[in-house]
Amino acid sequence: MKTQEILKKVKTGEISVEEAELFFRRQPFEEMGYAKLDTHRKMRSGFAEVIFCSGKADEHLLNIFGKLYDHDGEVLGTRATRHQYEMIKAAYPEAVYDEISRIIKIEKPGKQRVGKIAVCSAGTADIPVAEEAAQTAEYFGSHVERLYDVGVAGIHRILSRLEVIQSANCVIAVAGMEGALASVIGGLVDKPVIGVPTSVGYGASLGGVSALLTMINSCANGISVVNIDNGYGAGYTATQINRLAVSQ
């Protein structure tokens, strides 16, 4: 439960002061031996803990997923495999999986999405990372507009959607190869731009290092950059920006 929910329940008499005190005295994580679940993270930061599924043992992943779901009523896992999804689906039939972004999740019904984040990909091959960003932002309550395959090899494609990117509270630019899309967008909008370099490209792209260097050396203002292929980090940060814009 959120802090406000507990205090409201005390006010209405649904729970006693002593019961509320027990909740706040509880240690801010749950010890599982192989994991320490940060169950107070949402209270501190506004975002519940998310599972990075890649590399986790089946038993560990299943138990962590279940604990987080029981605690908050929803859960998000990134970089999940089809095998991991099928295992979780057997225990939690409401779980859904997206093959492109490799996200597995259970969401609370009727979730409202506010504000606007524009997620742009330079090419179709960048969509998996772009979708990770978009679906992360949506999970955390942001409205997302997708603009895919709008890279600089055909600059007219992004220019034809100027009204979308200029009206967004934040823009995520996902690009491999030379990573120029972030610079182009940065010169067209007055809102923060988050560059996401991807590992898409030929040999000299160096697995995304070329795009990363282009983005962090951009002469356009207002661009921040996350790690290579880190769609989740971009979606998270964009949501923080979007929430600030909506609350004004």
Secondary structure, 3 states (H helix, E strand, C coil): CCHHHHHHHHHHCCCCHHHHHHHHHCCCCEECCCCEECCCHHHHHCCCCCEECCCCCHHHHHHHHHHHHHHHCCEEEECCCHHHHHHHHHHCCCCEEECCCCEEEECCCCCCCEEEEEEEECCHHHHHHHHHHHHHHHHCCEEEEEECCCCHHHCHHHHCCHHHHHHCCEEEEEECCCCCHHHHHHCCCCCCEEEEECCCCCHHHHHHHHHHHHHHCCCCCCEEECCCCCHHHHHHHHHHHHHHHHHC
